[in-house]
């Protein structure tokens, strides 16, 4: 399936592994319907199930399965968030 970048991980948020994500389109509603995403950076890719997503100032807060601490979330800072084209805004 064809994928497209919809956001960029900016930082970790809180103590449970949440990530602050900047939406590339400025729209955030489509993030709330995601069940899985791929994170990509410099030829590397990691797939994750979405546990939780909430709108926040300047983007969204995203909780991915298996990322449970601020240290783990920070590892993905500046990675792009990719989704199937039909799930994008």
PEBEL-V376154 format. One record per helix or strand of 3 or more residues. SS is the DSSP state (H for helix, E for strand). FROM is the first residue (numbers start at 0). LEN is the number of residues. If there is no record, write none. Layout:
BEGIN
SS_FROM_LEN / SS_FROM_LEN
END
This chain:
BEGIN
E_2_11 / E_17_6 / H_28_5 / E_35_6 / E_43_13 / E_58_6 / H_69_5 / E_79_5 / H_84_3
END
